[in-house]
Amino acid sequence: MAREASTTPSAPAPAPSPAGEPAGSAGAAGAAEATWRAAVEAVRAASPRHAASLAQGRLVALQPGQVVLAYRPEASFHRSTVTGQSGRAVVERILGEHLGRPTRLVLDDAAAATAPKSLAEQDAEARAAHERSTDRTVRGHPAIQAALRILGGELEHIQVLERERTGAPGSDVVDEPPG
């Protein structure tokens, strides 16, 4: 599932809404997640280290002028990176530029258990699912099965080196022209 994110810091994102609204607002929650992902990508363009730590935070709310995150106890390093000496200032400045208004970063670690999964957790799950799918596809491929039968071997491990290969034979993804 490809996701595109605007990394233009001067273009304000659409008006954000709370991440955890009552039932019937799944669209608002999805819009908040998309806005948050784009905001993290804007931070990544300026500071990959801070963006990696922001992505570990679980989005509790995304409101005009405020982002509320919750960090799990095992993500305390990332929490410290975002709230450290220069971290908060850098993150708040870039978020403000991207969202089009001064934005404060608020932490509510008590909400970590009930908040939706972080972007990093979602991406890790997507990577794991892709690797499982690739493993099944490779193991079930007739050419691989024939080679194993002829050579009398077995596959022990399949390592996926890249998430998606464009232009591969049999792929419906087309290479983009250079430039």
N, C-alpha and C positions, 0 to 999 in steps of 0.2 A: 504494500500500500504506500504509494509515493505521496509525500506531503511537501508542499512548497511553502516557503516562508519568505516574506518580504524582509530584506535586510536594509532597506532604505531608512536611515534613522530620522530623516526629515519628514517623512510621510506619516502623519498620525494614524494610528490603527482605529478601527471602528469603536464606538463607545463600548467599553467592556461592561460586563455584568457579573454578578456574583457567580462563583463556580458551583456552589451547592444550593441552588434554588429549590423550592418545593416541587413536588411531582407535577408533571405537565410542562416542564420547562427544559426538557432534554436538549432542545435546540439552543437555548441560552447557555447551558453548560458546555455544549460542543463549541459554541462560538467563543466562550471564555477560554477553553483549552486551545483553540486555534490562535487566539490573540496572545495567549501566554507563550505558546511555542514560537510565534513570530518574535515576541519580545526577547525570549531567551536567545534566539538566533541573532538578534540585533546586538545583544551583549556579547555573543560569541565572536562577532566580527571585530569588536574592539578589545575584548579580553577573554580568550578561550578558557583560561583558568577559572574565572568567576562564573562564566556560563556553565561550565561543567558542574560547579557546585550549586548553582541555581537550579539546574535540571534535576538535582537530587532532592530538592524540596517539593513537598506535596502542596499543590495549590488549594488553599482553603477558600480564598475569595480574591477576585480581581475587580476592583471598584475604581471609579474615577479618583485619581490621586493616591491610591493605596493598593498594594499587593500584599496579601496575607499568605504566608507559607508556614508549613509545619515540617520539621525534620524528625525522622525516626532517630532513636538513640544511637543506632549504629552509623548514622550519617553525621555525627558530631563534627568530624573534620570539615565536611562541606559547610556545615552551619558556621563554623569558625571562619572559614574562608570568606563567606559572604558578609559576616558581621565584624570581621577584623578591622584593624586600623584604617586601611584604605579601602577595604572591600565594600562596605556599605555606601561610601561616597561614590565610588565608581559605578556600582550597580544602580543606585538611585538616579544618578545623572543620566546614564544610558537609558534606563527605563523611562525616565521623564522625557528624554528626547524622542524616543520611539513612540510613546503613548500620547505625546503632544501636550503634556501638562506635568508639572512637578509631581513626582510619585514617591511615596514613602514606602519602605519595605518594613513590614510588621511580621514578627514571628509568633506563632501560637503552637508550640510543640505539643500541647495537650490535645490538639486536634489531629495529630499524626495517625492515630489508630482509625479514625473515621473518614479522613480526607481521601479523595481519589488518589490512585497511584501517581507517582512522580513521572515526569517525562522520561527520566533515565530508566525507571522501572518498566514503563511501557515499551521503550525502545529495546531493552534487554529481552523482554518477552517476545517482541516481534522478531528479533534476531534468532532467538532460540527456536521459534516456530519455523522460521525460514530454514534453519539448519536441519531440523527434523524432516521437513518436507523434502529438502534436497537429498538427505540420506535415503529416504524412502524411494525417491525417484531414481537415484543412482543404483541402489540395490535391486530395484525391480526392472531396470532397463534390460531389454532382451540381449543386447550386445555384451553387456557386462556379465549377464548370466551365462551366455554361451562361452565367453572367454574363461570364466571360472570352471565351467564344466569341462572344457577342452584341456585346460592347464591343470585342473585339479586343485585350484587354490580357493581361498576364501577372503572376503573383505573383513578386515578387522576394524578399521576406523576410516571415516570419511571426514576430511577437514575442509570446511567451506572457507576459502581464502577471501572472497569478496561477497558482499551482500547481494549484488545484482550485476550481471554481466550483460552489457548492451551489445546488440548485434551478434550474439552467439548463434551458431547454427540451430535452427528450430525455435529460436526466440522470436516473440512478436515485438520485442523492443528494438528500435532502430537506433544506430549510432547517430549522434548529432554531428553536424559538420563542424570542423575546427573553427575557432575564432569566435 
